[in-house]
Amino acid sequence: MDMIFAVVWSDDPERAVPDGAALRSEIARAVDGPLADLGVTEYVVNVRDDAVAGAMIDVQVTPLPVLAAVRARVPVASGTACADLLDAVRGLGPVSAWSVTESEPLPAPGPGEDGRCPGMTNLAFLRRPGRMDRDEWLRIWLEEHTPVAIETQSTTGYTQHVVVRALTEGAPEIAGIVEEVFPIEATRDLGVFFDSRGSDERMSANIQAMTASTARFLDDGAVDAIPTGRYVMRIPGPRV
């Protein structure tokens, strides 16, 4: 099975922070059919919803703002059926898509009745510096940095996507995508974000450790960090 990770960019400033519920419905109407044709029964959507509005950590490097992200596991990330899926997503706005691998050092919390997973999900789009070859970059990120990120922040879920190849022309040169889930309080409280537990010394030490670790494999200005709500979307089965 392959994983498709698609990002819908906003080319309309008024939609940069959309109506999350309306956008999820719009996404479902567009992609449920093509995904069902691929045998998919559920997929994940990330949107900027009301719960993460005004998040203190919100970094946009890519010129077009992120409107939504959609990911799904499919039999093969190519062919007519996947082309139909990407065409459906393009109906929502400009799209970049990649075939990715997925690993979960810390599985995300399960969804509630409305499909939303608790907390804030930070989507980080990582670019590999030219100073590093791919194998060394992956080793530092996946093997050495990951435990630092989990230990120095109030992380409740950590999913890594290694980009295998771009599926759309002109997609940004993204090497990896991280979904980090935090308690919703981390949206506006730096102490919660860095798991200070009420200690300024602990927060300072965690910030320093995290900063030193990221500097080993990421350059300044090379990461988008987008606060979102994470929704598990299920495709209704046929009526009998």
Order of alpha helices (4+ residues) and beta strands (2+ residues): beta-alpha-beta-beta-alpha-beta-beta-alpha-alpha-beta-beta-alpha-alpha-beta
